[in-house]
Amino acid sequence: MTNKRHTPRTRLNEFIDIYSSHTDTPIGTIVDISDQGIQITLDKPIRSQRSYHFYLQPGSHSANQQESLQAFNHWCHKTSPSFYDAGFSVTQWPNQLKKIYSEQTL
């Protein structure tokens, strides 16, 4: 089964670090965003077809407080010897990501 994106992604002007809510450690960097999801670059693979809980740190891109992000991973593949990309549909958007997306798509 193929999960195709219905809207184009936008490459972020500045990448956003994202953290695991379960381990409180950096999980990767958000590099692309659409109105339905995100692409994250990671240094370790992540399991597909699962839901994840992440957060953005305060001070990261003007966020005043830690913001939660819930997303479902559709795919993950190796892009270089050291990195992986993963595609997520977002089920709970942090306000800061909504703001960044709207600013970049004006």
C-alpha positions in Angstrom: 0.0 0.0 0.0 1.3 3.4 -0.9 0.7 6.5 1.2 1.0 9.5 -1.1 1.0 13.1 0.1 -1.9 15.1 -1.1 -0.4 18.5 -0.6 3.2 19.6 -1.4 5.7 20.1 1.4 7.6 23.3 2.0 11.3 23.2 2.9 11.8 25.2 6.1 14.1 28.2 6.1 15.5 27.1 9.4 15.4 23.5 10.7 13.6 22.7 13.9 14.9 20.2 16.4 12.3 17.8 17.8 12.5 15.7 21.0 11.0 12.4 22.1 8.4 12.8 24.9 9.2 9.4 26.2 13.0 9.7 26.5 13.4 13.5 26.6 16.2 13.2 24.0 16.6 14.8 20.6 15.0 12.6 17.9 15.7 14.5 14.8 15.1 17.7 12.8 12.0 18.9 11.0 13.1 19.8 7.5 9.9 19.9 5.5 6.3 20.8 6.4 2.9 20.7 4.7 -0.6 21.4 6.0 -1.0 17.7 6.9 2.5 16.5 7.9 6.2 16.8 8.4 9.4 15.2 7.2 12.1 14.6 9.9 15.8 13.8 9.3 17.2 11.5 11.9 20.5 9.8 12.7 18.8 6.5 13.6 15.9 4.7 11.9 12.4 5.0 13.4 9.7 2.4 13.2 7.0 3.0 10.6 3.2 2.6 11.0 3.3 3.9 14.6 2.1 7.0 16.4 4.7 9.1 18.2 4.7 11.9 20.8 7.3 14.6 20.4 7.8 18.1 21.6 9.6 21.4 20.6 11.8 23.0 23.2 11.0 26.5 24.6 13.1 29.1 22.9 13.1 26.9 19.7 11.8 29.2 17.0 10.3 31.7 19.5 8.2 29.1 21.3 7.5 30.4 24.8 6.8 27.0 26.3 7.3 23.3 25.5 4.8 22.4 22.7 3.6 18.9 22.1 3.3 17.3 18.7 1.6 14.0 18.0 2.3 12.3 14.6 1.9 9.0 12.8 5.0 7.7 10.9 4.2 6.4 7.4 7.7 5.7 6.2 11.4 5.8 7.1 14.3 5.2 4.7 18.1 5.7 4.7 19.2 8.7 2.7 23.0 8.6 3.3 25.4 6.5 5.4 24.6 8.6 8.5 21.0 9.8 8.1 17.4 8.7 7.6 14.3 10.6 6.5 10.8 9.8 7.9 7.4 11.1 6.8 4.7 11.8 9.4 1.1 12.9 9.3 0.5 15.2 12.2 -2.5 14.6 14.5 -1.8 17.3 17.0 -0.1 20.5 15.8 2.0 22.8 18.0 1.0 26.4 17.6 4.5 27.4 16.7 4.6 24.9 13.7 1.2 26.2 12.5 2.6 29.7 12.6 5.9 28.8 10.8 3.9 27.0 8.1 1.5 29.8 7.5 4.4 32.3 7.3 6.3 30.3 4.8 3.3 29.7 2.5 2.2 33.3 2.2 
